[in-house]
Amino acid sequence: MILNFKYDIQMFQQNSYRIPRYWKWLKRNLGSTWRLFDIACLFMLFSTLIPAQGAALIVAIILIGKIFIIAKRKYKKPLVFTKRVWRLYIVTAILSLGAYLAVILAPGVGSEQYPRFVIALGLLLLITICSFIPLIIADIILMPVEKMINQGFINDAKKILRSMPDLKIIGITGSYGKTSTKHYLQRVLSEKYDVLITPGSYNTPMGVVRTVREYLKPYNEVFICEMGAKQKNDIKEICDIVHPHCGIITAVGPMHLESFKTIENVQATKFELADELPSDGFIVINNDFEYCANRPVDNVKAIRYGITNTKGCDYIATDIRYTPNGTAFVIKGKEGFTLEVETRLLGECNVSDLLAAAVMAIRMGVEPSKIQYAISSIQQVEHRLSMKQTPGGVTIIDDAFNSNPAGSKMAVDVLAHFTGGKRIIVTPGMIELGSQQEELNETLGRQIGENLDIAIIVGEYNRDALVKGVRASNLDEANLHIVDTFNDAQRVLSTILKPGDTVLYENDLPDTFK
């Protein structure tokens, strides 16, 4: 029961401690193997075919074995034991153990056919099967406590920021590209300023608050704040805490449509950053996305950039050339501004993110030569289209951090340029695309089949859509491999890889997806 609570809280944490999101995940996983296993044990315990004492002994032995299996299980994203997790764990355990003890210690519990110890074991199984119920109740009970604690942290962060009136705060948001842009901008601005960024994926209100409270120092001159969103007003909530002076909107696309419902809601939420800026601020916007280009901004100065949709842009990237050492391109701006740059990074999306960082740096007074040097020295971001060579002569392109329609297409296009050997993709597809989930994954499958040599489709979640898309292309069926896990994919790779081949790992779904 205690181990089961740990798993439930782990999934609750991965669903951002939000009951509606957790409930959606739960509905997809109510019929999990372990839950069905516990139900089978419960039926065995109360079966009339086996004496109660014998059934209880068999079930107890089985469950002891299960405990060892669960305890040794590894996860891609294990539970982080924060103070909030401990509070949830304790209240959930108190509720469950309280109910358990109240039943088994009550007078008259048990009978000759089903003694008290059989009832006790059965109750443990029942609580384990329905362990999500005490977890949700515990979260509801703790809501006022969490709200009070969070507000105290928010007030403390605001106080720290007020004590640094000269700090330049830059907000970065977008459906995709914001994390890479954040890292690139930090490197470029570091040529002139002392820069702090939100670490990792600290792009929620409390993640930003934690960054301010734990990492911000009096000598920092610039704070780059990544702002994530999964529903309306999420960006506004972060802006109300940090009050950015300027910002970058990297993209508006069909991400998190399960919660946003429509692309218009995504657009409105991302542009909350522009709406919240002071009148003397400015916003840098990627015009390559339709729902960025068609959204007017009247409250602050809007500086637009692009690669494919250059109409109305203040800065563009042109003459893009891929080389064995990376990518070279030219940044052109109004009034004859030109800057030739080279980078070790691959792909048009990286060029776009570098362009956004360069535009912001130009606006903040960084010398062009220093921008040029910083871009040339930027290292590949791990799991974001990063490339490495194995001792066996195989090229690995790692784009496993996450996947989206624009990024996945770009990754496939990059892999298509490698013609020295077999071009192989390993992917479970894309998630959180709402009503477009099947259509966009089918499109990805078709792109894979039309441009690559071998496709390895992982997992069940997007399997049908991806396979349908691949089969709609001319890819030989013998080069389509369907596997359950990434370990299975590795076994397939071990039988087909040869020196000169290139493997693209496109996305790696979290534990909440099969």
PEJOSUL-V858305 format. One line per field, one symbol per residue. ss: DSSP state (H for helix, E for strand, L for the rest). psi: psi as a letter, one per 20 degrees, with the letter a starting at -180 (. if undefined). Layout:
ss=???
psi=???
This chain:
ss=LHHHHHHHHHHHHHLLLLHHHHHHHHHHHLLLHHHHHHHHHHHHHLLLLLLHHHHHHHHHHHHHHHHHHHHHLLLLLLLLLLHHHHHHHHHHHHHHHHHHHHHHLLLLLLLLLLLHHHHHHHHHHHHHHLHHHHHHHHHHHHHHHHHHHHHHHHHHHHHHHHLLLLLEEEEEELLLLHHHHHHHHHHHHLLLLLEEELLLLLLLHHHHHHHHHHLLLLLLLEEEEELLLLLLLHHHHHHHHHLLLEEEELLLLLLLHHHHLLHHHHHHHHLHHHHLLLLLLEEEEELLLHHHHLLLLLLLEEEEEELLLLLLLLEEEEEEEEELLEEEEEEEEHHHLEEEEEELLLLHHHHHHHHHHHHHHHHLLLLHHHHHHHHHHLLLLLLLLEEEELLLLLEEEEELLLLLHHHHHHHHHHHHLLLLLLEEEEELLLLLLHHHHHHHHHHHHHHHHHHLLEEEEELLLLHHHHHHHHHLLLLLHHHEEEELLHHHHHHHHHHHLLLLLEEEEELLLLLLLL
psi=gghhhggghghggikkkoggghhggghijhkqghghghgghghghjqihpqggggggggggghgghghgghipqqhnrpomrhhghgggggggggghghghhghiqqjprahgnrhhggghhhggghghkhhghgggggghighghgggghggghgghgghhimhipppppprqhqihgghggghggghihhroppqpqclmjrghggghgghhhpqhiphpoooporqirqigghgghhghmqhrrpohqoamqkihhhgqhhhgghghjhgghiqrhjaqpppoiipgjghjoqoihrppoqrrghnipjqhqqprlppprhicqqrppprrkjppopqqqiqqqhhhgghhgggggggghjjpqghhgggghhjpqpppjmkqqrpqhjjpppooligrqrggghgggggghhiojhbpoppoqjaqrljcijggghhggggggghhirhppopprhgjgggghgggiiajpphijoporhrhhhghhghhiipqpiqpppooqoqriiq.
